[in-house]
Amino acid sequence: MAKVYFVRHAEPNYNNHDDYSRELTTKGLSDRKLVTEYLSDKNISVALSSPYIRSIDTIKHFADSKGLAINIVDDFRERKIDNCWIEDFRGFARKQWEDFTYKLSDGECLKEVQDRNINALKDVVSTYKDKNIIVGSHGTALSTIINYYSPRFKYEQFEEIRSIMPWIVMFEFDGDRCLKIEAYNVFTKEMNVIK
């Protein structure tokens, strides 16, 4: 059995519109301690992350506490929306969830995001058999992974978690078969069984 704990990043600085360098706010830096608190007894031996700073920094406090190096997996990055900032994010997100092939001219559709994240996850589960793993992730990318294994997770569920940062989702695998998905809200300390 392998357990993969995806951690959706803590609160980012939305004034920085560059996806790669968008850093955590002071609150985000503080909230990552809640991630460390929850994961401290989970026997995690591998730390991976999207290449984006906000994801790396969200799991860094935990990784440092366990002496784990964070390895970057580029395919775990967030969806590329376009080359410009989108003001009506909610409307755009709804269109994408209604049509997994919908995208802007220089962006990705959710199908593309899902495919690359799932391929990366399958590779990780195959490489690190029977290990417990942490992955620094993102709201949309993580939601497409959940949707792959539990198709009832759609736009409405995405909206419910949109403002929860950080947010932890555990996937339990037997080989390449996903047996269970549980989401943990670090603020309310509530566990939600998704699958």
MDAnalysis code that builds the backbone (N, CA, C; Angstrom):
import MDAnalysis as mda
import numpy as np

u = mda.Universe.empty(585, n_residues=195, atom_resindex=np.repeat(np.arange(195), 3), trajectory=True)
u.add_TopologyAttr("name", ["N", "CA", "C"] * 195)
u.add_TopologyAttr("resid", np.arange(1, 196))
u.add_TopologyAttr("resname", ["MET", "ALA", "LYS", "VAL", "TYR", "PHE", "VAL", "ARG", "HIS", "ALA", "GLU", "PRO", "ASN", "TYR", "ASN", "ASN", "HIS", "ASP", "ASP", "TYR", "SER", "ARG", "GLU", "LEU", "THR", "THR", "LYS", "GLY", "LEU", "SER", "ASP", "ARG", "LYS", "LEU", "VAL", "THR", "GLU", "TYR", "LEU", "SER", "ASP", "LYS", "ASN", "ILE", "SER", "VAL", "ALA", "LEU", "SER", "SER", "PRO", "TYR", "ILE", "ARG", "SER", "ILE", "ASP", "THR", "ILE", "LYS", "HIS", "PHE", "ALA", "ASP", "SER", "LYS", "GLY", "LEU", "ALA", "ILE", "ASN", "ILE", "VAL", "ASP", "ASP", "PHE", "ARG", "GLU", "ARG", "LYS", "ILE", "ASP", "ASN", "CYS", "TRP", "ILE", "GLU", "ASP", "PHE", "ARG", "GLY", "PHE", "ALA", "ARG", "LYS", "GLN", "TRP", "GLU", "ASP", "PHE", "THR", "TYR", "LYS", "LEU", "SER", "ASP", "GLY", "GLU", "CYS", "LEU", "LYS", "GLU", "VAL", "GLN", "ASP", "ARG", "ASN", "ILE", "ASN", "ALA", "LEU", "LYS", "ASP", "VAL", "VAL", "SER", "THR", "TYR", "LYS", "ASP", "LYS", "ASN", "ILE", "ILE", "VAL", "GLY", "SER", "HIS", "GLY", "THR", "ALA", "LEU", "SER", "THR", "ILE", "ILE", "ASN", "TYR", "TYR", "SER", "PRO", "ARG", "PHE", "LYS", "TYR", "GLU", "GLN", "PHE", "GLU", "GLU", "ILE", "ARG", "SER", "ILE", "MET", "PRO", "TRP", "ILE", "VAL", "MET", "PHE", "GLU", "PHE", "ASP", "GLY", "ASP", "ARG", "CYS", "LEU", "LYS", "ILE", "GLU", "ALA", "TYR", "ASN", "VAL", "PHE", "THR", "LYS", "GLU", "MET", "ASN", "VAL", "ILE", "LYS"])
u.atoms.positions = np.array([
    [0.839, -1.203, 0.000],
    [0.000, 0.000, 0.000],
    [0.873, 1.250, 0.000],
    [0.473, 2.209, -0.797],
    [1.124, 3.517, -0.810],
    [0.079, 4.572, -0.489],
    [0.484, 5.577, 0.262],
    [-0.394, 6.710, 0.533],
    [0.274, 7.968, 0.001],
    [-0.473, 8.702, -0.807],
    [0.030, 9.950, -1.368],
    [-0.800, 11.084, -0.791],
    [-0.134, 11.972, -0.073],
    [-0.792, 13.124, 0.549],
    [-0.534, 14.356, -0.312],
    [-1.534, 14.742, -1.095],
    [-1.429, 15.968, -1.872],
    [-1.783, 17.145, -0.966],
    [-0.951, 18.166, -0.989],
    [-1.192, 19.357, -0.178],
    [-1.401, 20.540, -1.111],
    [-2.623, 21.012, -1.142],
    [-2.900, 22.224, -1.902],
    [-2.228, 23.382, -1.155],
    [-1.528, 24.217, -1.885],
    [-0.714, 25.271, -1.272],
    [-1.507, 26.185, -0.331],
    [-0.785, 26.810, 0.570],
    [-1.362, 27.791, 1.491],
    [-1.630, 29.104, 0.742],
    [-2.148, 30.091, 1.464],
    [-2.577, 31.355, 0.839],
    [-1.423, 32.045, 0.095],
    [-1.613, 32.299, -1.224],
    [-0.567, 32.962, -2.006],
    [-0.803, 34.468, -2.099],
    [0.234, 35.154, -2.527],
    [0.144, 36.595, -2.761],
    [-0.421, 36.821, -4.169],
    [-1.718, 37.146, -4.241],
    [-2.369, 37.320, -5.545],
    [-1.937, 38.593, -6.268],
    [-1.192, 39.446, -5.599],
    [-0.663, 40.629, -6.283],
    [0.481, 40.263, -7.221],
    [1.061, 39.089, -7.019],
    [2.099, 38.578, -7.906],
    [1.403, 37.687, -8.931],
    [1.351, 38.125, -10.178],
    [0.624, 37.398, -11.220],
    [1.473, 36.357, -11.948],
    [2.723, 36.172, -11.529],
    [3.584, 35.170, -12.158],
    [3.400, 33.829, -11.457],
    [2.913, 32.834, -12.202],
    [2.606, 31.531, -11.607],
    [3.800, 30.897, -10.906],
    [4.966, 30.930, -11.541],
    [6.120, 30.240, -10.971],
    [6.621, 30.888, -9.683],
    [6.624, 32.202, -9.632],
    [7.249, 32.880, -8.489],
    [6.254, 33.376, -7.435],
    [4.950, 33.159, -7.637],
    [3.964, 33.646, -6.663],
    [4.228, 33.005, -5.302],
    [4.547, 33.848, -4.342],
    [4.946, 33.382, -3.014],
    [3.755, 33.317, -2.058],
    [3.983, 32.751, -0.891],
    [2.954, 32.699, 0.144],
    [2.890, 34.032, 0.878],
    [1.715, 34.340, 1.377],
    [1.550, 35.511, 2.236],
    [2.092, 35.161, 3.627],
    [2.121, 36.150, 4.502],
    [2.523, 35.896, 5.893],
    [1.595, 34.862, 6.519],
    [0.285, 34.979, 6.243],
    [-0.678, 33.991, 6.745],
    [-0.370, 32.608, 6.179],
    [-0.070, 32.544, 4.891],
    [0.260, 31.272, 4.254],
    [1.479, 30.613, 4.886],
    [2.500, 31.414, 5.149],
    [3.708, 30.882, 5.786],
    [3.393, 30.333, 7.176],
    [2.497, 31.000, 7.886],
    [2.102, 30.542, 9.215],
    [1.232, 29.281, 9.127],
    [0.297, 29.259, 8.186],
    [-0.645, 28.138, 8.063],
    [0.024, 26.829, 7.662],
    [1.196, 26.901, 7.055],
    [1.846, 25.650, 6.657],
    [2.239, 24.810, 7.873],
    [2.300, 25.435, 9.033],
    [2.583, 24.676, 10.262],
    [1.440, 23.702, 10.562],
    [0.222, 24.034, 10.098],
    [-0.913, 23.127, 10.272],
    [-0.732, 21.856, 9.438],
    [-0.064, 22.011, 8.299],
    [0.253, 20.860, 7.443],
    [1.233, 19.945, 8.174],
    [2.271, 20.554, 8.734],
    [3.277, 19.790, 9.481],
    [2.639, 19.052, 10.655],
    [1.765, 19.745, 11.354],
    [1.084, 19.157, 12.508],
    [0.295, 17.908, 12.102],
    [-0.475, 18.009, 11.023],
    [-1.304, 16.874, 10.600],
    [-0.465, 15.712, 10.073],
    [0.583, 16.017, 9.321],
    [1.356, 14.965, 8.658],
    [2.476, 14.389, 9.509],
    [2.711, 14.948, 10.673],
    [3.886, 14.573, 11.468],
    [3.960, 13.087, 11.812],
    [2.820, 12.403, 11.950],
    [2.828, 10.984, 12.329],
    [2.434, 10.046, 11.182],
    [2.547, 10.523, 9.955],
    [2.092, 9.729, 8.804],
    [3.203, 8.908, 8.135],
    [4.381, 8.866, 8.720],
    [5.498, 8.063, 8.191],
    [5.828, 8.372, 6.731],
    [5.857, 9.640, 6.411],
    [6.165, 10.070, 5.045],
    [7.670, 10.039, 4.830],
    [8.086, 9.396, 3.728],
    [9.519, 9.273, 3.453],
    [9.938, 9.895, 2.129],
    [8.980, 10.424, 1.371],
    [9.273, 11.039, 0.072],
    [8.525, 12.356, -0.016],
    [9.230, 13.415, -0.445],
    [8.613, 14.738, -0.623],
    [8.793, 15.191, -2.067],
    [7.675, 15.486, -2.713],
    [7.666, 15.930, -4.105],
    [6.845, 17.206, -4.189],
    [7.040, 17.976, -5.260],
    [6.242, 19.182, -5.421],
    [6.166, 19.612, -6.872],
    [5.108, 20.344, -7.141],
    [5.009, 21.158, -8.347],
    [6.212, 22.108, -8.327],
    [6.623, 22.640, -9.474],
    [7.760, 23.563, -9.485],
    [7.429, 24.966, -8.975],
    [6.176, 25.241, -8.652],
    [5.782, 26.599, -8.264],
    [6.144, 26.863, -6.807],
    [6.672, 28.053, -6.553],
    [7.181, 28.435, -5.231],
    [6.145, 28.237, -4.130],
    [4.888, 28.609, -4.376],
    [3.875, 28.517, -3.321],
    [3.640, 27.073, -2.869],
    [3.785, 26.127, -3.785],
    [3.616, 24.715, -3.432],
    [4.834, 24.184, -2.685],
    [6.002, 24.532, -3.182],
    [7.240, 24.107, -2.517],
    [7.268, 24.639, -1.088],
    [6.993, 25.938, -0.940],
    [7.073, 26.553, 0.387],
    [6.012, 26.034, 1.351],
    [4.885, 25.583, 0.833],
    [3.831, 25.047, 1.707],
    [4.269, 23.748, 2.382],
    [5.019, 22.910, 1.680],
    [5.451, 21.647, 2.291],
    [6.859, 21.719, 2.869],
    [7.548, 22.823, 2.663],
    [8.943, 22.948, 3.116],
    [9.081, 22.826, 4.633],
    [8.175, 23.424, 5.382],
    [8.237, 23.344, 6.839],
    [8.188, 21.884, 7.288],
    [7.277, 21.101, 6.696],
    [7.173, 19.679, 7.019],
    [8.424, 18.928, 6.575],
    [8.843, 19.128, 5.316],
    [10.002, 18.410, 4.774],
    [11.246, 18.679, 5.617],
    [11.448, 19.944, 5.989],
    [12.600, 20.295, 6.819],
    [12.535, 19.597, 8.177],
    [11.334, 19.497, 8.738],
    [11.184, 18.863, 10.063],
    [11.523, 17.377, 10.023],
    [11.420, 16.763, 8.842],
    [11.708, 15.328, 8.680],
    [13.038, 15.076, 7.963],
    [13.738, 16.150, 7.612],
    [15.008, 16.000, 6.902],
    [14.854, 15.464, 5.492],
    [13.724, 15.795, 4.848],
    [13.456, 15.312, 3.487],
    [13.777, 16.382, 2.452],
    [14.468, 15.989, 1.393],
    [14.671, 16.886, 0.255],
    [13.378, 16.897, -0.563],
    [13.035, 18.051, -1.117],
    [11.839, 18.162, -1.960],
    [12.269, 18.026, -3.414],
    [11.775, 16.989, -4.081],
    [12.077, 16.781, -5.495],
    [10.941, 17.350, -6.337],
    [11.308, 18.060, -7.387],
    [10.326, 18.718, -8.248],
    [9.840, 17.758, -9.334],
    [8.519, 17.711, -9.496],
    [7.891, 16.964, -10.595],
    [7.122, 17.993, -11.409],
    [7.670, 18.355, -12.541],
    [7.116, 19.443, -13.342],
    [5.655, 19.211, -13.729],
    [5.282, 17.963, -13.977],
    [3.918, 17.669, -14.429],
    [2.860, 17.822, -13.333],
    [3.281, 18.054, -12.086],
    [2.325, 18.349, -11.020],
    [1.984, 19.838, -10.944],
    [2.484, 20.624, -11.899],
    [2.211, 22.071, -11.876],
    [0.721, 22.348, -12.102],
    [0.326, 23.569, -11.742],
    [-1.052, 24.005, -11.924],
    [-1.366, 24.214, -13.400],
    [-2.642, 24.253, -13.702],
    [-3.101, 24.516, -15.061],
    [-2.644, 25.901, -15.519],
    [-2.238, 25.994, -16.774],
    [-1.932, 27.298, -17.372],
    [-3.242, 27.844, -17.919],
    [-3.637, 29.013, -17.438],
    [-4.902, 29.608, -17.872],
    [-4.723, 30.334, -19.198],
    [-3.725, 31.211, -19.265],
    [-3.453, 32.005, -20.466],
    [-2.176, 32.788, -20.174],
    [-1.800, 33.657, -21.085],
    [-0.635, 34.511, -20.857],
    [-1.010, 35.816, -20.175],
    [-2.263, 35.947, -19.790],
    [-2.699, 37.160, -19.097],
    [-3.528, 36.761, -17.872],
    [-3.708, 37.694, -16.955],
    [-4.467, 37.466, -15.724],
    [-5.962, 37.434, -16.053],
    [-6.695, 36.507, -15.484],
    [-8.138, 36.386, -15.716],
    [-8.878, 36.984, -14.520],
    [-9.662, 38.014, -14.773],
    [-10.401, 38.665, -13.683],
    [-11.600, 37.822, -13.232],
    [-12.346, 37.263, -14.201],
    [-13.518, 36.459, -13.852],
    [-13.109, 34.994, -13.756],
    [-12.346, 34.677, -12.726],
    [-11.844, 33.310, -12.568],
    [-12.985, 32.321, -12.372],
    [-13.986, 32.707, -11.604],
    [-15.100, 31.800, -11.304],
    [-15.838, 31.402, -12.590],
    [-16.138, 32.375, -13.438],
    [-16.824, 32.096, -14.702],
    [-15.979, 31.214, -15.615],
    [-14.680, 31.512, -15.670],
    [-13.763, 30.718, -16.478],
    [-13.690, 29.277, -15.964],
    [-13.571, 29.133, -14.641],
    [-13.483, 27.796, -14.042],
    [-14.743, 26.992, -14.328],
    [-15.899, 27.630, -14.209],
    [-17.158, 26.926, -14.481],
    [-17.180, 26.398, -15.918],
    [-16.771, 27.230, -16.880],
    [-16.739, 26.791, -18.283],
    [-15.817, 25.586, -18.454],
    [-14.682, 25.621, -17.783],
    [-13.747, 24.510, -17.917],
    [-14.293, 23.224, -17.314],
    [-14.974, 23.331, -16.170],
    [-15.534, 22.123, -15.552],
    [-16.717, 21.581, -16.348],
    [-17.445, 22.448, -17.028],
    [-18.564, 22.002, -17.862],
    [-18.081, 21.347, -19.151],
    [-16.902, 21.764, -19.616],
    [-16.327, 21.224, -20.849],
    [-14.831, 21.044, -20.629],
    [-14.394, 19.808, -20.368],
    [-12.992, 19.528, -20.037],
    [-12.033, 19.844, -21.187],
    [-12.569, 20.168, -22.378],
    [-11.692, 20.521, -23.503],
    [-11.637, 22.034, -23.731],
    [-12.372, 22.808, -22.934],
    [-12.396, 24.267, -23.102],
    [-11.112, 24.900, -22.584],
    [-10.520, 25.780, -23.409],
    [-9.323, 26.502, -22.985],
    [-9.203, 27.798, -23.768],
    [-8.403, 28.694, -23.228],
    [-8.079, 29.942, -23.913],
    [-6.903, 29.676, -24.848],
    [-6.598, 30.627, -25.716],
    [-5.640, 30.376, -26.793],
    [-4.266, 29.927, -26.309],
    [-3.790, 30.466, -25.197],
    [-2.459, 30.092, -24.708],
    [-2.526, 29.317, -23.392],
    [-3.649, 28.650, -23.157],
    [-3.817, 27.931, -21.905],
    [-4.023, 26.445, -22.097],
    [-4.348, 25.775, -20.996],
    [-4.612, 24.338, -21.011],
    [-6.065, 24.075, -20.660],
    [-6.615, 23.027, -21.228],
    [-7.941, 22.571, -20.817],
    [-7.761, 21.618, -19.626],
    [-8.846, 21.359, -18.920],
    [-8.753, 20.486, -17.742],
    [-8.359, 19.055, -18.108],
    [-8.725, 18.616, -19.298],
    [-8.332, 17.273, -19.749],
    [-6.813, 17.165, -19.841],
    [-6.168, 18.213, -20.371],
    [-4.705, 18.210, -20.477],
    [-4.057, 18.232, -19.093],
    [-4.619, 19.037, -18.202],
    [-4.098, 19.123, -16.835],
    [-4.257, 17.773, -16.139],
    [-5.436, 17.190, -16.284],
    [-5.708, 15.894, -15.662],
    [-4.769, 14.814, -16.201],
    [-4.615, 14.758, -17.513],
    [-3.768, 13.728, -18.123],
    [-2.336, 13.803, -17.606],
    [-1.740, 14.993, -17.574],
    [-0.341, 15.070, -17.151],
    [-0.184, 14.824, -15.652],
    [-1.164, 15.275, -14.848],
    [-1.091, 15.018, -13.408],
    [-1.285, 13.540, -13.093],
    [-2.218, 12.891, -13.774],
    [-2.452, 11.462, -13.547],
    [-1.245, 10.637, -14.003],
    [-0.669, 10.980, -15.151],
    [0.531, 10.266, -15.609],
    [1.666, 10.412, -14.606],
    [1.826, 11.620, -14.059],
    [2.872, 11.851, -13.060],
    [2.582, 11.050, -11.799],
    [1.325, 11.032, -11.369],
    [0.953, 10.292, -10.159],
    [1.180, 8.793, -10.339],
    [0.791, 8.250, -11.482],
    [0.998, 6.823, -11.729],
    [2.487, 6.474, -11.716],
    [3.299, 7.363, -12.267],
    [4.746, 7.157, -12.260],
    [5.292, 7.183, -10.826],
    [4.804, 8.111, -10.020],
    [5.234, 8.225, -8.619],
    [4.849, 6.975, -7.832],
    [3.612, 6.523, -7.987],
    [3.140, 5.331, -7.261],
    [3.938, 4.092, -7.680],
    [4.284, 4.014, -8.946],
    [5.079, 2.888, -9.445],
    [6.525, 2.959, -8.938],
    [7.076, 4.163, -8.905],
    [8.469, 4.356, -8.477],
    [8.646, 4.145, -6.975],
    [7.709, 4.671, -6.192],
    [7.827, 4.630, -4.730],
    [6.808, 3.647, -4.134],
    [6.909, 2.407, -4.545],
    [5.968, 1.380, -4.075],
    [5.956, 1.309, -2.546],
    [4.759, 1.234, -1.995],
    [4.569, 1.047, -0.558],
    [5.191, 2.135, 0.313],
    [5.370, 3.321, -0.227],
    [5.889, 4.461, 0.547],
    [4.751, 5.439, 0.795],
    [4.928, 6.250, 1.818],
    [4.019, 7.373, 2.054],
    [4.707, 8.622, 1.536],
    [3.976, 9.386, 0.744],
    [4.543, 10.464, -0.052],
    [3.748, 11.742, 0.171],
    [4.441, 12.879, 0.199],
    [3.775, 14.179, 0.216],
    [4.044, 14.853, -1.125],
    [3.011, 15.529, -1.667],
    [3.151, 16.250, -2.936],
    [2.602, 17.657, -2.757],
    [3.430, 18.671, -2.967],
    [2.969, 20.058, -2.978],
    [2.192, 20.301, -4.255],
    [0.940, 20.758, -4.128],
    [0.042, 20.802, -5.281],
    [-0.766, 22.097, -5.329],
    [-1.814, 22.072, -6.158],
    [-2.649, 23.236, -6.457],
    [-4.124, 22.832, -6.489],
    [-5.001, 23.807, -6.326],
    [-6.435, 23.547, -6.260],
    [-7.017, 22.882, -7.491],
    [-6.756, 23.445, -8.653],
    [-7.341, 22.885, -9.872],
    [-6.675, 21.573, -10.258],
    [-5.351, 21.542, -10.237],
    [-4.630, 20.316, -10.599],
    [-5.074, 19.160, -9.702],
    [-5.118, 19.405, -8.398],
    [-5.541, 18.373, -7.447],
    [-6.991, 17.964, -7.682],
    [-7.853, 18.926, -7.970],
    [-9.265, 18.617, -8.215],
    [-9.450, 17.725, -9.439],
    [-8.614, 17.909, -10.475],
    [-8.732, 17.041, -11.654],
    [-8.274, 15.622, -11.338],
    [-7.323, 15.478, -10.413],
    [-6.895, 14.141, -9.991],
    [-8.034, 13.459, -9.238],
    [-8.653, 14.200, -8.323],
    [-9.795, 13.635, -7.593],
    [-10.880, 13.215, -8.578],
    [-11.190, 14.081, -9.547],
    [-12.221, 13.802, -10.542],
    [-11.920, 12.530, -11.342],
    [-10.657, 12.277, -11.621],
    [-10.268, 11.082, -12.377],
    [-10.683, 9.812, -11.634],
    [-10.458, 9.790, -10.317],
    [-10.764, 8.613, -9.515],
    [-12.186, 8.627, -8.941],
    [-12.780, 9.804, -8.873],
    [-14.144, 9.951, -8.351],
    [-14.868, 10.990, -9.205],
    [-15.439, 10.569, -10.350],
    [-16.020, 11.493, -11.323],
    [-17.149, 12.382, -10.786],
    [-17.703, 12.058, -9.625],
    [-18.751, 12.932, -9.069],
    [-18.176, 14.223, -8.507],
    [-16.833, 14.292, -8.378],
    [-16.189, 15.533, -7.950],
    [-16.143, 16.452, -9.163],
    [-16.987, 17.502, -9.141],
    [-17.128, 18.397, -10.292],
    [-16.997, 19.849, -9.843],
    [-17.523, 20.756, -10.634],
    [-17.376, 22.190, -10.352],
    [-17.911, 22.568, -8.967],
    [-19.048, 22.031, -8.575],
    [-19.657, 22.382, -7.284],
    [-18.730, 22.010, -6.133],
    [-18.086, 20.848, -6.227],
    [-17.154, 20.421, -5.186],
    [-15.876, 21.272, -5.225],
    [-15.456, 21.619, -6.440],
    [-14.300, 22.504, -6.589],
    [-14.579, 23.849, -5.915],
    [-15.769, 24.378, -6.113],
    [-16.139, 25.653, -5.488],
    [-16.112, 25.558, -3.967],
    [-16.504, 24.416, -3.427],
    [-16.518, 24.232, -1.969],
    [-15.126, 24.308, -1.364],
    [-14.113, 23.909, -2.119],
    [-12.747, 23.898, -1.566],
    [-11.902, 25.066, -2.074],
    [-12.485, 25.888, -2.937],
    [-11.702, 26.931, -3.606],
    [-10.956, 27.849, -2.652],
    [-11.538, 28.147, -1.503],
    [-10.888, 29.075, -0.577],
    [-10.161, 28.369, 0.571],
    [-10.105, 27.037, 0.554],
    [-9.409, 26.310, 1.618],
    [-7.942, 26.121, 1.220],
    [-7.077, 26.870, 1.874],
    [-5.640, 26.830, 1.577],
    [-4.865, 26.958, 2.883],
    [-4.085, 25.956, 3.249],
    [-3.834, 24.684, 2.567],
    [-4.967, 23.676, 2.785],
    [-4.951, 22.638, 1.974],
    [-5.958, 21.577, 2.011],
    [-5.226, 20.281, 1.680],
    [-5.507, 19.207, 2.406],
    [-4.773, 17.952, 2.237],
    [-5.719, 16.849, 1.765],
    [-5.297, 16.140, 0.719],
    [-6.084, 15.017, 0.202],
    [-5.183, 13.789, 0.129],
    [-5.616, 12.709, 0.794],
    [-4.859, 11.470, 0.811],
    [-5.473, 10.465, -0.165],
    [-4.611, 9.912, -1.021],
    [-4.998, 8.849, -1.947],
    [-4.273, 7.583, -1.494],
    [-5.021, 6.514, -1.271],
    [-4.409, 5.244, -0.897],
    [-4.440, 4.310, -2.093],
    [-3.271, 3.734, -2.405],
    [-3.143, 2.863, -3.570],
    [-2.708, 1.460, -3.175],
    [-3.291, 0.484, -3.852],
    [-2.800, -0.890, -3.834],
    [-2.306, -1.140, -5.251],
    [-0.997, -1.122, -5.444],
    [-0.451, -1.135, -6.798],
    [-0.849, 0.169, -7.475],
    [-1.505, 0.048, -8.627],
    [-1.948, 1.270, -9.311],
    [-3.446, 1.527, -9.119],
    [-4.063, 0.759, -8.229],
    [-5.500, 0.905, -7.977],
    [-5.745, 1.826, -6.792],
    [-6.512, 2.876, -7.016],
    [-6.847, 3.816, -5.950],
    [-7.994, 3.241, -5.127],
    [-7.715, 2.968, -3.849],
    [-8.710, 2.351, -2.978],
    [-9.538, 3.378, -2.212],
    [-8.908, 4.484, -1.869],
    [-9.556, 5.432, -0.962],
    [-9.045, 6.842, -1.221],
    [-9.952, 7.825, -1.059],
    [-9.572, 9.237, -1.109],
    [-10.231, 9.919, 0.090],
    [-9.412, 10.585, 0.898],
    [-9.913, 11.333, 2.054],
    [-9.341, 12.739, 2.031],
    [-10.194, 13.713, 2.284],
    [-9.765, 15.114, 2.321],
    [-9.786, 15.612, 3.754],
    [-8.764, 16.389, 4.115],
    [-8.647, 16.901, 5.482],
    [-8.546, 18.418, 5.444],
    [-9.437, 19.064, 6.203],
    [-9.427, 20.518, 6.332],
    [-8.592, 20.866, 7.559],
    [-7.443, 21.501, 7.364],
    [-6.527, 21.776, 8.472],
    [-7.076, 22.804, 9.454],
    [-8.077, 23.575, 9.025],
    [-8.641, 24.622, 9.888],
    [-9.753, 24.077, 10.785],
    [-10.647, 23.273, 10.206],
    [-11.768, 22.723, 10.984],
    [-11.426, 21.362, 11.589],
    [-10.335, 20.752, 11.099],
    [-9.899, 19.420, 11.526],
    [-10.919, 18.340, 11.144],
    [-11.665, 18.606, 10.070],
    [-12.667, 17.649, 9.588],
    [-12.108, 16.794, 8.455],
    [-12.437, 15.507, 8.502],
    [-12.064, 14.574, 7.458],
    [-13.306, 14.287, 6.624],
    [-13.131, 14.308, 5.305],
    [-14.231, 14.056, 4.393],
    [-13.825, 12.895, 3.477],
    [-14.590, 11.819, 3.507],
    [-14.302, 10.673, 2.640],
    [-14.878, 10.961, 1.257],
    [-14.023, 10.987, 0.259],
    [-14.452, 11.250, -1.119],
    [-14.694, 9.943, -1.847],
    [-13.856, 8.964, -1.582],
    [-14.010, 7.629, -2.205],
    [-13.615, 6.573, -1.204],
])
